[in-house]
Amino acid sequence: MDLSKEFDFSKEFIVTPTVAALRDFLSRPGARHAFLIGAPGTGKTAVLQFLANSFRAENCLVVMVRLRDIDTSNQLFVQIARAFLDQTQAQDKPLESDPLDQIRVQFANQFTVLQDLSRAAELLERIIQLVIERTGIKSRAYIFLDGLDEVYEAGDIVVAVESLAERLSSASMVVTSDPSSKVNRLGKRTAFDAFTLTPLTQAEAVQFIRRLLPDPFLTGPALEQLVLRANGNPLLLNLFASYFLKYGDLATFEKTDTIRAVLDRLYYELLGSDQTGVDARLLLSLLVFLQPVSTDYLTEISGLPVERAQAALGKLWGSMLISSSNRQVMFAHASLAEYHLENNLITNDIDINEFKFGDEAAERDALLKKNFMPPRDLNSVTSGAKTIVLGDRGAGKSAMFRALQGLNGAASAPAAAKPGTITSASQNPASFVQQMTPDDSVTSSADGFKAVWLLYSAALAARDVDVPTTSDDQHTKAFVKDSRTILRRVGWAASIKGESRASRWTAALRSIMPEKVSLKLGPITVEPNLSRRGRGWLGSDIKIDEFIDRTDRLLQATDRRLLIVFDQIDEAFKYQRDRQEALVQGLFLAESFLSLRQAIRLVVLLRTDLFELYDIQEKNKFVSRTVRLDWTREELRKQLLQRLFSNVGLRAIMESLNVAAIESSILAQIQFRIVFPTEVEGKPFEEWLFESLKNGKNHIAPRQIILFLNLAKENAKDASRRRIPLFTEKEVAQAMTRLSELSYQEVISDFRAATAFVRNCRAGKIMEFKLEDVQTLFDEDEGSVVLQLERLERLGFLARTIVKEGDLLVPRFRVPRLFTRCWETSD
């Protein structure tokens, strides 16, 4: 933001000898650089405003940047460059031959990180020269950098300022700061002349008060008392004048009082503790995060009745705590905003190390239940209307699994889940399936795997469907008998309930006899690959389909439903693609078989790429039973903020606002402002975040949100903070780079998809290509090039686009920045 255009301090400004000398210095030929040093409240920002207006009146080019909002050299260069580019009007159709238009396009799309500071300074020098040429102004430009002492981690910024001072020949710089070691370093290493703002003289202070309060009610002893108490500090003069107007006396203030001590008294006296004072504090709290804003907008977002908001604003105008410019209201001074933040919003240090965001893996996430956001189609799944749930890794399949797992007897179960719903959930079906299928088994076919999946479903039903063991009903007795037989044969004898001692002894005796254990499904015989100890019955094969039908009739008779849920199916035969394809094919055959039953449903939670990649029989018939887990930007934003503000330190800040009355979009804007920088790498934070997390299918997984938060937390060096934003640009940018590296590694190490090609893309920093240009980068041992590309597309590593080349439409591929960011920043 160019502060010289947002704030107007000229009304009461006094041109002191120091200010006049600085202006004269900057007006001399050549690039000249100056420090403007002064204690808080002495008017450093007001001086820059005066100089900006003065030089603009002489047709010079001026930009002004608040350093408090900057924490990386890259961010500083982007802000300055964009401020200069904004001095010229963008053309409707940028010309390829116009260098300024091309630079503007670069900044509008995505600013490339310039690791070399000298190259960044050279680019900025080029921009300044082109803007001067385009605008036809005098060949003078000024860069005003306000508040070096307010930079959170100043080292990077100091180095950047040094680089600019050494290399810019078309612009002069002025850097303001409180007295500090940062100023001393720059003064020793670069050509900066220092100018120090001293307290106003008595005559200057009187002149200042006369401009501030033109009515001649302040005379004699009263005026002398005010000037004496302020000790020549313009901010204190302003505040004391406001206090004197209301109370007619400054006796409670001492000459030696600090600005903070003065503000303590002013807040208490001027705002008070009545309803109007409480409302005024609310408006100030909103202003901290959103300034500058119009009074109408401030009233609207506060949620206060118009009469109360107007009364609160009236009290604030009379307090001199706020000021206005161009119909925008803001704090009258940065020190006032900082005081309000530390004394009304963040009253204690916030320890980022204490934050808990949960685990990116749902099965290990202790905070999932507290932060669970039901997917839009959860009720359709619990009702059995939808049984196939597809999603990318991290899209929330395991979170949904845990929600379904908790249906049994849960008071908070979705309305679609009937009281008689029995949930049999397995998050590790791979273990059972691989146990039942030795390498030479007939189950290597889709029909064989169908039998295994139905056996597993039957075993879960035998374990979880309770019936009275003393019932005289013949169907119930048959169900109990077959249930026990199945549980013994699959090695789950410990799960048998209500069995007599005699039956257990008989089973134990039979378990030591040599036998061939098998179960039948139509023409398929399943021979479980069990250890001898796991075997437990001598007799004919169990017919799985008949047992499932018996279970279905029993459930209908007792007005119950069985919901069988399988998750993490991709862990079975993970790197044996042919067997995994047969396994997935068999699973969908089993799902189709069970879908014809009245009271049994099999819910399949599966990665989207496996469903799309594998040849599943009559796939189009599953459309009506399929849901895809995808999340809107609003839903992802809600998940991120919920994870953040469930932490005590951040929740306390929200309690000081009228949260219930604030519109959700405004509240989200405030919450983002509390935690994250306004811009990252030249883009608004939220836009930067979601653009950085998108894969090639334009999907973002909730897992990535949690991972990003945890990585940002790890990057926070001094974790105890009392400022906004809590995280710096450097910390969130580094977190995103680490997330990019993890995403890249997942493709080659976990998915093992086209690993040679993916590694070659990184080595050559190939981010966009035509297929014919990269054919040689594939390893044919990993399959055909077409299949490798298809898998990478399914995983979201590649996005296919169509471009026009002459009269032809040509396919091209692009690697999303989610994966390439780590390439760009590596050597």
Secondary structure, DSSP 8 states (H G I E B T S, - for coil): -BHHHH----TT----HHHHHHHHHHHSSS--EEEEE--TTS-HHHHHHHHHHHHHHTT-EEEEEEGGG--SHHHHHHHHHHHHHTTS---SS--TT-HHHHHHHHHHH-------HHHHHHHHHHHHHHHHHHHT--S-EEEEEE-GGG-SSHHHHHHHHHHHHHH-SSEEEEEEESS-HHHHHHHHHS-EEEEE-----HHHHHHHHHHH--STT--HHHHHHHHHHHTT-HHHHHHHHHHHHHHS--TT--TT--HHHHHHHHIIIII-SSHHHHHHHHHHHHHHHH-SB-HHHHHHHHT--HHHHHHHHHHHHHHTSEEEETTEEEESSHHHHHHHIIIII--S-EEGGG-----SSGGG-TTHHHH----TTHHHHHTTS--EEEE-TTSSHHHHHHHHHTTTT-TT--TTS-TTEEEEEES-HHHHHHHH--TTSGGGSHHHHHHHHHHHHHHHHHHH----TT---HHHHHHHHHHHHHHHHTT-GGG--S--HHHHHHHHHHTTS-----EEETTEEE-----GGG----SS-EEHHHHHHHHHHHHHHTT-EEEEEE--GGGTTTT-HHHHHHHHHHHHHHHHHHHTSSSEEEEEEEEHHHHHHS--TTGGGGGGGEEE----HHHHHHHHHHHHHTSHHHHHHHHTS-GGGS-HHHHHHHHHHHHS-SEETTEEHHHHHHHHH--TTS---HHHHHHHHHHHHHH-SS-EE-SSSSS-HHHHHHHHHHHHHHHHHIIIIIS--SHHHHHHHHHHT--EE-HHHHGGGS-GGG--HHHHHHHHHHHTS-EEEEEEETTEEEEEEE--HHHHHHHHT--
